[in-house]
Amino acid sequence: MAATHLDVGLRCIKYLLCAVNSLFVLTGVMIISVGTTIYAVYEDFRHFLDPSYFSPATLLIVVGALVFLIAFFGCCGAIKESTCMVLVFAVSLSIVLILEVAAAISAYALQDGIKNALADRMNATMQRYGHNSEATGAVNFMQSRLRCCGVYGAEDWRGGPYPESCCAWVRVVDNDETECSAVYQDGCIGRMMMIVERSALNLGTGAIAIALIQFTGIMFACTLGRAIRRQKTERERRKWELRRSLVDGYQPLGKTDPFVTFPVVYMQPSEPLKTAPVS
């Protein structure tokens, strides 16, 4: 009965590990989608963000790609009952968990001093407005997309002329010409900070939540590895006991009891023996 319980328990753990690996595939898709979405948002405002802000999103994309490979490796190890493959799966998952925690910590840490860093880069870009096409396009995109004007407000443009992207209300005048009748009064620094802080919060929360799920997978993998090793040890022990019982239980025929004598039967020849003549 012990072997039956062991087999049933091992089978249950294998199915659970395969189910957890299927969940890992979904979490891998979630990780990649979160990372790519935040990376795309940062890419739109790359002129105003330090390159270090891209690191957590890039790290999550790499981790999401690794999760697919690790999940496949874990399923193969569970199906083949390979202790080595299951342990490699657990170690790889532990490394991914550490990377996710590092991404979460770095995302939260980047919020320190974000306002001053953003203000410096935004001011530097705005000073090149009208002189550099790339900087001009970046400022116009930011102001029109976020519906803001200047760094801290419209007064940053020193009374005008305001860029067209600052116009909150456009009025049509004679000859179908347009005129900016109102500008956005809010500065862009607050809304840029909100984007970065929300992105960092989403990165950190998602990484920690997925890390907890992966910690469960590590526990299942370790349990499965111990169960496989225990089952293999039990099988070897039974083989050794069976081999020993066969060796110890073997006794030659006729020597089971030294005091038992067997009757001697003499056979009568069917024809008389012929002797050769003596010369």
C-alpha positions in Angstrom: 0.0 0.0 0.0 2.9 2.4 0.7 4.0 2.1 -2.9 0.5 2.8 -4.1 0.2 5.9 -2.0 3.7 7.0 -3.2 2.7 6.6 -6.8 -0.6 8.5 -6.3 1.1 11.3 -4.5 3.8 11.6 -7.1 1.2 11.6 -9.9 -0.7 14.4 -8.1 2.4 16.5 -7.7 3.2 16.0 -11.4 -0.2 17.2 -12.5 0.0 20.2 -10.1 3.4 21.2 -11.4 2.2 21.0 -15.0 -0.8 23.1 -14.1 1.5 25.7 -12.4 3.7 25.7 -15.5 0.6 26.5 -17.6 -0.1 29.3 -15.2 3.5 30.4 -15.7 3.0 30.7 -19.5 0.1 33.1 -18.8 2.2 35.1 -16.4 4.9 35.2 -18.9 2.5 36.8 -21.4 1.4 39.2 -18.7 5.0 40.2 -17.9 5.8 40.8 -21.5 2.7 42.8 -22.1 3.3 45.0 -19.0 6.9 45.5 -19.9 6.2 46.3 -23.6 3.4 48.7 -22.7 5.4 50.7 -20.2 8.4 50.6 -22.6 6.2 52.1 -25.4 5.0 54.8 -23.1 8.5 55.7 -22.0 9.6 55.6 -25.7 7.1 58.3 -26.5 8.7 60.6 -23.9 12.3 59.4 -24.3 13.6 62.9 -24.7 12.5 63.8 -21.2 13.4 60.6 -19.4 16.7 59.3 -18.3 17.7 56.0 -19.9 17.7 54.3 -16.5 13.9 54.5 -16.5 13.9 52.0 -19.3 15.8 49.3 -17.3 12.9 47.8 -15.3 10.7 47.5 -18.3 13.4 45.9 -20.4 14.2 43.5 -17.5 10.6 42.4 -17.3 10.5 41.7 -21.1 13.6 39.5 -20.8 12.1 37.7 -17.7 8.9 37.1 -19.5 10.7 35.5 -22.4 12.7 33.3 -20.0 9.5 32.1 -18.3 8.4 30.3 -21.4 11.6 28.3 -21.7 11.6 27.5 -18.0 8.0 26.4 -18.0 8.6 24.0 -20.9 11.7 22.7 -19.1 9.7 22.1 -15.9 6.9 20.2 -17.8 9.5 17.9 -19.4 11.1 17.2 -16.1 7.8 16.4 -14.4 6.6 14.1 -17.2 10.0 12.2 -17.5 10.4 12.1 -13.7 13.9 13.5 -14.0 15.2 14.8 -10.7 18.0 16.8 -12.5 15.6 18.6 -14.8 13.2 19.4 -12.0 16.0 20.8 -9.8 17.3 22.9 -12.8 13.7 24.2 -13.2 13.5 25.2 -9.5 16.9 26.9 -9.6 16.1 28.8 -12.9 12.8 29.8 -11.4 14.5 31.1 -8.3 16.9 33.2 -10.5 13.8 34.6 -12.4 12.2 35.4 -9.0 15.3 37.4 -7.9 15.3 39.3 -11.2 11.6 40.2 -10.8 12.2 41.4 -7.2 15.2 43.5 -8.5 13.0 45.0 -11.2 10.4 45.9 -8.6 12.9 47.5 -6.3 14.6 49.5 -9.1 11.2 50.7 -10.3 10.4 52.0 -6.8 13.9 53.4 -6.3 13.7 55.4 -9.5 11.0 57.6 -8.0 13.5 59.3 -5.7 14.5 62.7 -7.2 12.3 62.2 -10.3 10.9 65.7 -10.2 14.3 67.4 -10.5 15.5 65.0 -13.1 12.4 65.5 -15.3 12.5 69.3 -14.9 16.1 69.5 -16.0 15.6 67.4 -19.1 12.4 69.1 -20.0 14.0 72.6 -19.7 16.9 71.4 -21.8 14.6 70.1 -24.5 12.4 73.2 -24.5 15.5 75.4 -25.0 16.1 73.7 -28.3 12.5 74.2 -29.4 12.4 75.7 -32.9 16.1 75.1 -33.5 16.0 71.3 -33.5 13.3 69.4 -35.3 13.5 66.4 -33.1 13.2 68.5 -29.9 10.4 70.5 -31.4 8.4 67.4 -32.3 9.0 65.9 -28.8 7.7 69.1 -27.1 4.7 69.4 -29.3 3.9 65.7 -28.8 4.1 66.0 -25.0 2.1 69.2 -24.7 -0.7 68.0 -27.1 -0.8 64.5 -25.7 -0.8 65.5 -22.0 -2.8 68.7 -22.6 -0.3 70.9 -20.8 2.0 73.8 -21.6 5.5 74.4 -20.4 7.3 72.7 -17.6 5.5 74.3 -14.6 2.9 76.3 -16.6 2.3 78.5 -19.7 4.5 81.3 -18.2 7.5 79.2 -19.0 7.2 80.4 -22.6 7.7 83.9 -21.3 4.5 85.3 -22.6 4.6 83.8 -26.0 4.4 83.2 -28.8 2.9 79.9 -27.5 3.4 76.8 -29.6 0.3 75.5 -31.3 0.5 72.4 -29.1 -0.3 74.7 -26.1 -3.6 75.8 -27.5 -6.6 74.5 -25.6 -9.1 76.3 -27.7 -8.7 77.3 -31.4 -11.0 80.0 -32.9 -11.6 80.4 -36.6 -11.2 84.0 -37.8 -11.5 85.6 -41.3 -10.3 83.8 -44.4 -10.6 80.4 -42.5 -7.6 81.3 -40.4 -7.3 79.9 -36.9 -6.3 81.7 -33.8 -5.4 80.3 -30.4 -7.9 81.8 -28.0 -6.9 79.8 -24.8 -3.8 77.9 -23.7 -3.4 75.1 -21.2 -2.5 76.5 -17.9 -1.2 73.3 -16.2 2.5 72.5 -16.6 3.7 69.2 -18.0 6.0 68.2 -15.0 3.1 67.0 -12.9 1.6 64.8 -15.6 4.9 63.4 -16.5 5.6 62.5 -12.9 2.2 60.9 -12.7 3.0 58.7 -15.8 6.4 57.6 -14.3 5.0 56.9 -10.8 2.0 54.9 -12.1 4.3 53.0 -14.4 6.7 52.2 -11.5 3.7 51.2 -9.4 2.4 48.8 -12.1 5.9 47.4 -12.6 6.5 46.8 -9.0 3.1 45.4 -8.1 3.0 43.1 -11.1 6.5 41.8 -10.5 5.8 41.1 -6.8 2.5 39.4 -7.5 4.0 37.1 -10.2 7.0 36.4 -8.0 4.6 35.0 -5.3 3.1 32.7 -7.9 6.5 31.6 -9.0 7.5 30.9 -5.4 4.6 28.4 -5.2 6.0 26.8 -8.3 9.4 26.5 -6.7 7.9 24.7 -3.7 6.1 22.3 -6.0 9.3 21.6 -7.9 11.3 20.9 -4.8 8.5 18.6 -3.5 8.4 16.8 -6.8 12.2 16.4 -6.8 12.1 14.8 -3.3 9.2 12.6 -4.3 11.0 11.4 -7.4 14.2 10.7 -5.5 12.2 8.9 -2.8 10.4 6.8 -5.3 13.6 5.8 -7.1 15.2 4.9 -3.8 12.2 2.7 -3.0 12.4 1.0 -6.3 16.1 0.3 -5.9 15.4 -1.1 -2.4 12.7 -3.4 -3.6 14.9 -4.7 -6.5 17.7 -5.3 -4.0 15.3 -7.2 -1.6 14.0 -9.3 -4.5 17.5 -10.1 -5.7 18.5 -11.1 -2.2 15.4 -13.2 -1.6 16.1 -15.1 -4.8 19.8 -15.7 -3.9 19.1 -16.7 -0.3 16.1 -18.8 -1.2 18.0 -20.9 -3.7 18.8 -24.5 -2.6 20.2 -27.3 -4.8 17.9 -30.2 -5.5 18.6 -33.2 -3.3 20.2 -31.2 -0.6 17.2 -29.8 1.1 17.6 -32.3 4.0 20.9 -34.1 4.6 19.2 -36.9 6.6 16.8 -37.9 3.8 18.2 -40.8 1.7 16.8 -41.7 -1.6 16.3 -45.3 -2.7 18.7 -46.8 -5.2 16.9 -48.4 -8.1 18.8 -51.1 -10.1 17.7 -51.5 -13.7 17.6 -55.0 -15.2 19.1 -55.0 -18.7 16.8 -56.2 -21.4 19.4 -58.3 -23.2 22.3 -60.3 -21.7 25.6 -58.7 -22.1 27.9 -60.2 -24.7 31.5 -60.7 -23.8 34.2 -60.6 -26.5 36.1 -63.9 -27.0 39.5 -64.0 -25.3 42.2 -65.0 -27.8 
